[in-house]
């Protein structure tokens, strides 16, 4: 019967009772179950520690020793009490600051096994001096078993007897809801040793708790001294089954789940487990063995509340007891070899069975080492199993947080090699947070769901991700919080979804974030990259958004989808390249000095958000195909179009930095009423296009080698002093120029139906103009005067509108389409400025002016005004075709005199018809008598129709009036009446007499002005007036 009688608490009966247990190797001990003696103490009215400071020593009493009948009938038990067949030592008393603790009583048991009254031994004393609070007395001796007859003095003969178990050590107990400060030492009582027995020896008593915080109140414990759990008693030796060591007591034990808190700057140490008893030469057949070592007590057991272990504080689990040594049997006589006892398990540093607790460590937490297995002295029989080390921090519960800024270690097993886990988490939704200064010896294992490994604190640190898997096991997520910067070193192939909620997470390789299937979430934090990194992992921007900060000269390429409702921010001096089809809806902010690149030369990459882009760095578009940026762009930064595709700006942008187009096309607007450039200068080395249906004014200075295109149906007004050299294409709508350099230095190409407008007065446009189609482009001066000096070519028609004047300032206009002066004035600024092959029409109210220079046009239809006036007379307008007057006006300048006078002249190679009035301006002529066809102002090789030309007003100079006469192909000014026709000669008689003298020639008379006779009489009138004055 390999059993010993133990005393344990029966929850169902709410009382203590004796039971039988079998001490096994690798278990804590047969008497570890006696640790809840604290409940027994409370139930029995044991004295508890009062609220206050423990400044000296508070030691709970040791448990009593069990009865000891071994080695023979002549031995006697200790004098503390008489031995009994099943007697067990009494438990130790309880001490506090007011009462001395009393030793427990050893049991006096009868042969029938009923325990007698115990006797106090080594009773505790106390004093009011806080430095000497009291020491509990030792427990009494247990009873001794007996054979057929009782031995003397309580001894027993060798027989079927059992040694009594050692008594449990006492515990220190504080009141619920109290505040306790431990400046000295609070120690649980040691368990008593087991009594020896022949069949089975008694197990050691369990150590008492160093300090117990009961109930659910808001208790506070501050430790600057030390709390020590009582050591377990040693198991006794036996020739059958040696006694197991008692379990060490926990140093600090919370019994409730209230809001109690512990702050430790001292030392908290769990009690060591007792050693197992030794097996002597076995004389029994039923599995003789050495006793198992007792398990070490926990440093801190939390059932509720929180724990802070400050820098310098230590929390250590108790060491497990060693297993007992075996002995050789006598197999020939039926007595088998003995088995060594297993070592006891080390206690946990912190054992938290709890929900919602906060555990912070800046000091040291360690699990206790396991006990060594008992050494085998028998060949062929292995040593006892080594006890496992205790876990550094064990969490069994949900929603707890462990913050480690110190050292946490698992205890070594009894073999000295195998190490227990540093942290073991078996609940759900727990968090392990690492702060600078953290360290682990042993694995960190999560066996629940939703548990997170978190990097936090305010001091920068690093974390080696290659430990994920080998060391850090089973976590569902990984996160970065608070303001610090954490650098991930190493790489891992594990799936490690990271969330950066605060501070900075720094990586030099995408593999530091684990397998690409792990999503990266930014929710208020920053991902910093120190080398070029390209990743296809998905990125989620949660409501607080996130920042990407690549180092200077490096690029972070994100080809996965960036989604979520948060904002995206870049910082630092590197480049973030978005090459995925992104869907995030928050705003985008580009920090000063940083670059956000959309695309990387391919067909993908986007910013889908319409929430706005704050650009204080550089925004680069590097795509093929079409990229639309609908979000309004603001800030002080620059925009660069770098891809071969087209980037369309449809937001109303006001960024003040430069715009650079190095490849592809930057398009402003997409046919609607939105889309603008920023306000800074533009360097265009590729293509800049505008496509708006309404009016847009661009004041930016545009330079570079690229082209500019007006593609929208609305009006684009360029007011900057532009220098771009690639030329301008007017494909649709209206292009208005507000400065002489608005079109840069290249040519202007105008498609059918387009309009070149002038938004300011007295502009001179030097760009050559090509009209590409056959339908008339329009030149609209508005009320302004503008000069074109670059020349106009092409086959299309030219239409001049606007009330102002368009001056063709160069003799290089070669277009062959028709010219229509619909409004205002089309004026030549130099000789031969008009297109010589262009059929020209002047509408009513409009003017075609040669500016006094010789010009040539195609056919000419004049319903308005054709003016040849210049500062001097003598210019010619040549019409290579027919001239048709449609109630038009022809203005010429003439030096009115005789027939040799200099005059402007309309020369028509075809015919002249219709009706045209001629307005003659005398340019300093003194008048004179003309002869013949006088002063010709119109000539038409094909003839002039009757009435085609008439004077708009009388023409006079000096004494002469001039009439406009038409004869043959000329209309001329004449100051002479037409001569009468010569009389017909009389028929000659035959024979003819002598010939008569020839008639006198008929000469036309001069046409004097009507006031000429008055001027002729004026001298005589003046003479008579003078005589009259002299006479008087």
KETI-842238 format. One record per residue (C-alpha): residue in three letters; x, y, z. Coordinates in steps of 0.05 Angstrom, whole numbers, plus 5000, padded with zeros to 4 digits. Layout:
% KETI-842238
ALAXYZ;...
***
This chain:
% KETI-842238
UNK500050005000;UNK504450554973;UNK500551154999;UNK501151695051;UNK495652065086;UNK495252795069;UNK490853375090;UNK487553775034;UNK481754255028;UNK475353955001;UNK471654484962;UNK465154104961;UNK465054005037;UNK468554675052;UNK472954315102;UNK479853995108;UNK480353245108;UNK485552685103;UNK486352335036;UNK491051835007;UNK495952034952;UNK501451694915;UNK507752104908;UNK510152084836;UNK516452314801;UNK515952944757;UNK510253194799;UNK510653764846;UNK509653334907;UNK504552964945;UNK503753554991;UNK503454124938;UNK496054084946;UNK496754325016;UNK498455024991;UNK491355264995;UNK492355235070;UNK491555985067;UNK484155865060;UNK484555395119;UNK488155925158;UNK482856435143;UNK477255955159;UNK480655755224;UNK481256475247;UNK488756525238;UNK491557215251;UNK492257645188;UNK497158205174;UNK494258875189;UNK494359435138;UNK500959795140;UNK508359735126;UNK512459105135;UNK519059425151;UNK522458855186;UNK521358115180;UNK514557775174;UNK515757035173;UNK510056545176;UNK511455945218;UNK514355305190;UNK510054695186;UNK511254145236;UNK515253515220;UNK511652865209;UNK512352265255;UNK518551855246;UNK518551115266;UNK524450915223;UNK529550575230;UNK526950105283;UNK522449965342;UNK527250285391;UNK526750965358;UNK521951465387;UNK518252055359;UNK519852765375;UNK517353015440;UNK512453485408;UNK507152965409;UNK505652235410;UNK506051845346;UNK500051545315;UNK498651065259;UNK496551625213;UNK498852225251;UNK501052835211;UNK504753455234;UNK500554065246;UNK500854685201;UNK504855285222;UNK501655905250;UNK500956595219;UNK504857215239;UNK503557955228;UNK505858605256;UNK501758545320;UNK501857825340;UNK507357315346;UNK506056685307;UNK505256035341;UNK507855375320;UNK502954855297;UNK501754255340;UNK504353565325;UNK498953045322;UNK497952545379;UNK494651975345;UNK492051335374;UNK493250645346;UNK486450705314;UNK489151285273;UNK485351845305;UNK489552455315;UNK490252705386;UNK491153405411;UNK497453725386;UNK502654055430;UNK505354745413;UNK512754755400;UNK517455345390;UNK511855835397;UNK512756505362;UNK514257155399;UNK513157875378;UNK515158555396;UNK512659245379;UNK519359395346;UNK517759395271;UNK524559115258;UNK522858475294;UNK515758295279;UNK515957565296;UNK517756875274;UNK512856305273;UNK514555695313;UNK516055015284;UNK510554495277;UNK510253895322;UNK512553195304;UNK507752735270;UNK505752065299;UNK509451425287;UNK506150815257;UNK506150155295;UNK506149425280;UNK502648905324;UNK504449265388;UNK505849975405;UNK512950185416;UNK515550565476;UNK515051315479;UNK510851345417;UNK515650925375;UNK513450355332;UNK515849685311;UNK517549575239;UNK511149365205;UNK505949595156;UNK506650325176;UNK506750995143;UNK510651615161;UNK506552235175;UNK506652815125;UNK510053465142;UNK505654045161;UNK504454615113;UNK508055275125;UNK504055875145;UNK502456485101;UNK502357235111;UNK495457525095;UNK493358245086;UNK486458515088;UNK482558595024;UNK482659304996;UNK488759505038;UNK495259855019;UNK501359465039;UNK508559685032;UNK513959155040;UNK520559495057;UNK523358905095;UNK521958165085;UNK515357795083;UNK516457045080;UNK511956445080;UNK513355895129;UNK517155285105;UNK513554625101;UNK515354095151;UNK519353485129;UNK515652835120;UNK516252285171;UNK519851645153;UNK515751015143;UNK517450305125;UNK512050205074;UNK511550925052;UNK514751545080;UNK511152195091;UNK511552745040;UNK514253425057;UNK509353975075;UNK507954525026;UNK511255205037;UNK506855785057;UNK505456395015;UNK509956995026;UNK504157475020;UNK496857355005;UNK492157894979;UNK485057624986;UNK478357854960;UNK476258304905;UNK478058984933;UNK482759504905;UNK488859274944;UNK495559604932;UNK502159264946;UNK508759644940;UNK515159234947;UNK521959514958;UNK524358965004;UNK523158224991;UNK517457724990;UNK519456994995;UNK515056384989;UNK516255835040;UNK520355245019;UNK517054565014;UNK519054045064;UNK523353465044;UNK520252785033;UNK522552255081;UNK526751645063;UNK523650955059;UNK524850225041;UNK518250225002;UNK516250884972;UNK520051484993;UNK516252115008;UNK515552664956;UNK518153364970;UNK513153894988;UNK511454434939;UNK514455124949;UNK509655674967;UNK508156254920;UNK511556894940;UNK505657354924;UNK498757084914;UNK492457454892;UNK486257054908;UNK480957504877;UNK479757834810;UNK479258544835;UNK483259154816;UNK489159004860;UNK495859264837;UNK503059084853;UNK509159514843;UNK515759164855;UNK522559474861;UNK525158924907;UNK525658174902;UNK519857694898;UNK521856964901;UNK517656344900;UNK519255794951;UNK523555214930;UNK520454524925;UNK522854014976;UNK527353444955;UNK524452754948;UNK526352224998;UNK531551684985;UNK529750964973;UNK533850475013;UNK534549744997;UNK527349584976;UNK523949035013;UNK517149114980;UNK514748854914;UNK509949414892;UNK514249914854;UNK519250174904;UNK521650874885;UNK525251484909;UNK520852074925;UNK519252594872;UNK521853294882;UNK516753824901;UNK514954374851;UNK517555074862;UNK512555614880;UNK510756184832;UNK513856864842;UNK507157204832;UNK500356884821;UNK495157364793;UNK487857214792;UNK486257954783;UNK489358634783;UNK495858894752;UNK503358814762;UNK509059304751;UNK516159034759;UNK520659644759;UNK527859684737;UNK531959314788;UNK526058914812;UNK526458154807;UNK520957634806;UNK523356914807;UNK519756254809;UNK522055754861;UNK526655184841;UNK523854484838;UNK526353974888;UNK530953414868;UNK528352714859;UNK530252174909;UNK535651664895;UNK533650944881;UNK536750304908;UNK537949604882;UNK532949084899;UNK533448334907;UNK530048074844;UNK531947354861;UNK527547404922;UNK521947794889;UNK524248494908;UNK525048924845;UNK530049474834;UNK527850144856;UNK526150734810;UNK529251424821;UNK524551994836;UNK523252534784;UNK525453244795;UNK520253764814;UNK517954294764;UNK520555004773;UNK515455534792;UNK513156064743;UNK515956764751;UNK508957044740;UNK502756614732;UNK496657024710;UNK489956684703;UNK486257314689;UNK482357764641;UNK484358464623;UNK490658504666;UNK496558974654;UNK503458684669;UNK509459134659;UNK516658904667;UNK522859344667;UNK526658894714;UNK527758144713;UNK522657584713;UNK524956874712;UNK521856194719;UNK524955734771;UNK529555184749;UNK526954474751;UNK529653964800;UNK534553434779;UNK531952734771;UNK534252244824;UNK540751904806;UNK540251164792;UNK545250724826;UNK542650104790;UNK545449894724;UNK540149884671;UNK535450334710;UNK535451054683;UNK535951664725;UNK529551994746;UNK526352484698;UNK528853194704;UNK523753694727;UNK521654214676;UNK523554944686;UNK518255444704;UNK515555934653;UNK517756654659;UNK510856944650;UNK504856494640;UNK498256814618;UNK491856414615;UNK486156894600;UNK483457394550;UNK485058124536;UNK491358174578;UNK497458604562;UNK504558424579;UNK509658984568;UNK516958774571;UNK522459284577;UNK526858824618;UNK528958104619;UNK524257504620;UNK527156804623;UNK524456104627;UNK527555664678;UNK532355104660;UNK530054394667;UNK533553944717;UNK537953684661;UNK541254374657;UNK539854414582;UNK532554464566;UNK529455144578;UNK522255304591;UNK518555834552;UNK520056554572;UNK512756734558;UNK506756264549;UNK500056554528;UNK494056084525;UNK488356594522;UNK485457004466;UNK486357724444;UNK492357834489;UNK498158314474;UNK505558234485;UNK508858914478;UNK516358994473;UNK519859634496;UNK527059834490;UNK531259414537;UNK527058784528;UNK530158104527;UNK527857384528;UNK531356744547;UNK526956194522;UNK521356184471;UNK515356654470;UNK509256224453;UNK502156414438;UNK497155854436;UNK490756264433;UNK487456664377;UNK487857404363;UNK494157494404;UNK498758064381;UNK506258184387;UNK507058934393;UNK513059404390;UNK512160034432;UNK515060524481;UNK518261194470;UNK525460974462;UNK528160704396;UNK529859964392;UNK530559384343;UNK527158714334;UNK530058114297;UNK524357814257;UNK528357184242;UNK526156984312;UNK518956944289;UNK517456204284;UNK523555934322;UNK522556384383;UNK516256794375;UNK510756294359;UNK503456304345;UNK501857044343;UNK496157264299;UNK498557974286;UNK504358444296;UNK503959184310;UNK507959814324;UNK505260334373;UNK507460964410;UNK512661474387;UNK518961064382;UNK522560804321;UNK523460054317;UNK528159744266;UNK526459054240;UNK532758654228;UNK533357974195;UNK528057654150;UNK522457164158;UNK518156744112;UNK512456724163;UNK505957084149;UNK506457674194;UNK501058194183;UNK503758854212;UNK499759444236;UNK503460104248;UNK499260534294;UNK504461004322;UNK511761194314;UNK516060894260;UNK517360184237;UNK523960154198;UNK525859604149;UNK531459484099;UNK527958894065;UNK520858714049;UNK522258024078;UNK522758364146;UNK515158424140;UNK514457684126;UNK511057334069;UNK507757824020;UNK500957534035;UNK501257894102;UNK497658554097;UNK501059194120;UNK496259654156;UNK497960374173;UNK493560714224;UNK497361324248;UNK504561064242;UNK510361094193;UNK513860554152;UNK521060754141;UNK525360404089;UNK532860474086;UNK534360114019;UNK530760023953;UNK524759583965;UNK519459323917;UNK513558953947;UNK506958673922;UNK503858623991;UNK497158964001;UNK496959594043;UNK490959824083;UNK490260544106;UNK485860554167;UNK482461194191;UNK488661504222;UNK492461384156;UNK499861264150;UNK506561524126;UNK511761214081;UNK518861484092;UNK524061194045;UNK531261424057;UNK534561924011;UNK536361623944;UNK531961013953;UNK525260793926;UNK519660423960;UNK515460083905;UNK508459883925;UNK505259453870;UNK499859163915;UNK493159503924;UNK493060083973;UNK486060104001;UNK482160374060;UNK479161034083;UNK485461334112;UNK490461834084;UNK497161694053;UNK503262124071;UNK510462104046;UNK516362394084;UNK523862384080;UNK528062484018;UNK526561833981;UNK521261613931;UNK514761233941;UNK512460903876;UNK505160693873;UNK504560173817;UNK498159823840;UNK490859973823;UNK489560333887;UNK482860473919;UNK484360863983;UNK479661453992;UNK483461894041;UNK487662484024;UNK494862453999;UNK500462874030;UNK507462924000;UNK512363184052;UNK517763694037;UNK523663364002;UNK519962713988;UNK517362433923;UNK510862063908;UNK511261713841;UNK505061423809;UNK507160843764;UNK514060613746;UNK513960643671;UNK508560123662;UNK500960123653;UNK499060093727;UNK499260563786;UNK493961043810;UNK491461533862;UNK484061393863;UNK482461863920;UNK478762513906;UNK480162783976;UNK485863223955;UNK493363193947;UNK497663653990;UNK504163673952;UNK509963983989;UNK515063543955;UNK514763243885;UNK509062873852;UNK511362453793;UNK506862123742;UNK510561553707;UNK505461143668;UNK503860893600;UNK496660953580;UNK492261463614;UNK492761663687;UNK487462123715;UNK488862533778;UNK482062783800;UNK484163023868;UNK485763763874;UNK493163873884;UNK495564413932;UNK501864573970;UNK508664843953;UNK511364243916;UNK512764063844;UNK509363603793;UNK513163193742;UNK510362823682;UNK515562283670;UNK511961713635;UNK510561573562;UNK503061603573;UNK498262163588;UNK496862443657;UNK490162813661;UNK489263343715;UNK481763433728;UNK482363743797;UNK482564493809;UNK489864523828;UNK493665103860;UNK500264803879;UNK505765323875;UNK511664903855;UNK514364793786;UNK511364323734;UNK516163903693;UNK514163493632;UNK519963043612;UNK516062523572;UNK509062363549;UNK503362863556;UNK500763263614;UNK493563433600;UNK489663953638;UNK482163783639;UNK478563223604;UNK473263583563;UNK469463863623;UNK469864483665;UNK475164263715;UNK482664173714;UNK488164683724;UNK495664733729;UNK498864983792;UNK501665693795;UNK509065553786;UNK513365563724;UNK512764993674;UNK518664643641;UNK515664283582;UNK520363813545;UNK514863363518;UNK507463553510;UNK502763993549;UNK495463963530;UNK489164333553;UNK482264033545;UNK476864453577;UNK469964633553;UNK469965303588;UNK475065863596;UNK481665763631;UNK487366263640;UNK494566013648;UNK499366543674;UNK505066063686;UNK511566173649;UNK512365573603;UNK519265383578;UNK522664773550;UNK523064423484;UNK516164123484;UNK509464273451;UNK503064583476;UNK496164383451;UNK489464703459;UNK484764103451;UNK478464333487;UNK472364673460;UNK473165253508;UNK478065823511;UNK485265753534;UNK488566413551;UNK496166433557;UNK498767053592;UNK505766833612;UNK512267033579;UNK513366333551;UNK519566053518;UNK517765343501;UNK520465163432;UNK516464573409;UNK510764953379;UNK503365033393;UNK497664633365;UNK490764943364;UNK486364343353;UNK479764583379;UNK476465183410;UNK479965833422;UNK487065993441;UNK487866703468;UNK494567023478;UNK495667533533;UNK502967683520;UNK507467733459;UNK511267123482;UNK505266703500;UNK506466193444;UNK513766083460;UNK518666063403;UNK515765513359;UNK510365543307;UNK502865543316;UNK498665013280;UNK491265183272;UNK486164663255;UNK479364773222;UNK474465173262;UNK479365423313;UNK480566133336;UNK486766513355;UNK484667083400;UNK488467663430;UNK487067823503;UNK491468443508;UNK492969063465;UNK498969193422;UNK501668473422;UNK506668243371;UNK506567503356;UNK512867273321;UNK510966533315;UNK509766253245;UNK502666013236;UNK500465413195;UNK493165303179;UNK492264553169;UNK485264473143;UNK480664753091;UNK475565073137;UNK477165763161;UNK480965863226;UNK479166523258;UNK483467083284;UNK479767483337;UNK482968133359;UNK477168353401;UNK478069103409;UNK485569033409;UNK491069153359;UNK495668563346;UNK501368433299;UNK503367763268;UNK510567743243;UNK511666993237;UNK507966883172;UNK501766473157;UNK501865863112;UNK497265293094;UNK491265173049;UNK485765383098;UNK481766013098;UNK483166583145;UNK477666983178;UNK478967623217;UNK473867793271;UNK473668293327;UNK473269053322;UNK480769143331;UNK486369123281;UNK490468523260;UNK496968733228;UNK500768243184;UNK507768473199;UNK511968033154;UNK512267903079;UNK511767153088;UNK504466983088;UNK503566433037;UNK496966113055;UNK492665972994;UNK485765943026;UNK480966523024;UNK481567133069;UNK475367413100;UNK475568063138;UNK469067973176;UNK470268503229;UNK475269033246;UNK481469143205;UNK486368683171;UNK492469113158;UNK499169003125;UNK505169223165;UNK510169123109;UNK510069073033;UNK507268423006;UNK504468213074;UNK497967963044;UNK497667253016;UNK498367372941;UNK494066772922;UNK488566872974;UNK481667062949;UNK479667622996;UNK472967853021;UNK471768483061;UNK465168473098;UNK460869073111;UNK463869483167;UNK470569153160;UNK477069413131;UNK482769133090;UNK488469623097;UNK495069603059;UNK498270083108;UNK501070453048;UNK505169853026;UNK504769492960;UNK500568872967;UNK497868302925;UNK491667882937;UNK487467402897;UNK480567622877;UNK477568172920;UNK470368262941;UNK469268912979;UNK463069043020;UNK466869443071;UNK473069863063;UNK479469733024;UNK484470253045;UNK490970393009;UNK492570993051;UNK499371063081;UNK503671633104;UNK505671763032;UNK502171622967;UNK504371142914;UNK502570442939;UNK499269922897;UNK494269382915;UNK494468852862;UNK488568392854;UNK490367752817;UNK483367642794;UNK476968022792;UNK474768582836;UNK467468632858;UNK464869222896;UNK458869092940;UNK457569792961;UNK464569802986;UNK469370382998;UNK476170462967;UNK480870943001;UNK486971212964;UNK492071742979;UNK493972212923;UNK498572812915;UNK493273202876;UNK496373582818;UNK496873462744;UNK496772792709;UNK503772622734;UNK501472632807;UNK503472052853;UNK497571652877;UNK495570992909;UNK492570512859;UNK488269902856;UNK490869452801;UNK486168892780;UNK488668352732;UNK481468152718;UNK475268572713;UNK472369072762;UNK464969092774;UNK459769232826;UNK459369892862;UNK464970212900;UNK465770912924;UNK472671202923;UNK475071642979;UNK481072062958;UNK485672363010;UNK490172932985;UNK497072823011;UNK499673543005;UNK497973642931;UNK497074372906;UNK492474192850;UNK493774242776;UNK490774152708;UNK490773442685;UNK490973202614;UNK488972562581;UNK486872022631;UNK489072452688;UNK491072102754;UNK489271362750;UNK486971052816;UNK484070402789;UNK486169982731;UNK482969342709;UNK485768932652;UNK479068612641;UNK475369272641;UNK471369662690;UNK463869622689;UNK459970252682;UNK458570572749;UNK463270102785;UNK466970682817;UNK464671362840;UNK467371892885;UNK465171862957;UNK465872622963;UNK468273212920;UNK475673242910;UNK479073922905;UNK486174172909;UNK488474882896;UNK483975202843;UNK481774532815;UNK476174052825;UNK477373332806;UNK472472852778;UNK472972092775;UNK472471872704;UNK472471172675;UNK475371022608;UNK476870322584;UNK480369962639;UNK481970562683;UNK478471002734;UNK482171652740;UNK481872332772;UNK481372912724;UNK481373672734;UNK479673802659;UNK473073762624;UNK472773262569;UNK474173612501;UNK468573672449;UNK469173182393;UNK472573442330;UNK467773612272;UNK467373112216;UNK471073342153;UNK466773562093;UNK466673102032;UNK471773291980;UNK469073561913;UNK471973291851;UNK475873601822;UNK478173871885;UNK479974591891;UNK485974781931;UNK485674482001;UNK482574892056;UNK486675032119;UNK486174502177;UNK481274662233;UNK484074902300;UNK484974342352;UNK479574242404;UNK482374312475;UNK478774112541;UNK477574662591;UNK480274642662;UNK475074512716;UNK476175052767;UNK473175052834;UNK466875472840;UNK470275992883;UNK475876122833;UNK472376742801;UNK471977052869;UNK479276942880;UNK480577252810;UNK476777882827;UNK479977952894;UNK486178362871;UNK481878902839;UNK477478932899;UNK483479012944;UNK486179572898;UNK479679962901;UNK479579872976;UNK486580132983;UNK485080742940;UNK478980882981;UNK483180863044;UNK488481333013;UNK483081812990;UNK480381873058;
***
